[in-house]
């Protein structure tokens, strides 16, 4: 059960102790301003505690991959992962991985993704 949930116009964020699950909404475009919103919210929730960002991709949406460079402002972000069973989302995530400054993983199921959170935090 999440410690906190926030519904934004482009995604729903579910905060857990050391990771968050973001579920982007159908048809949205995630760009610099959306990433800036996430940075602000994550900075407030996690303060200086290390965490992993998990993007649960159920719907089709677009993301500006260059916007990932803004995530470096989250100095306590130690990993980014995508969970999806949709080929289009998996292909997009494979491309996005090239722009990530933190370890980036892709999974088909949430359980494997949650295991990866622990392995990243243990490093």
Beta strands, then each sheet from edge to edge (+ up, - down):
strand 1: 4-7
strand 2: 11-15
strand 3: 19-24
strand 4: 29-30
strand 5: 51-56
strand 6: 62-63
strand 7: 77-83
strand 8: 103-107
sheet 1: 1+ 2- 3+ 5+ 7+ 8+
sheet 2: 4+ 6+
end
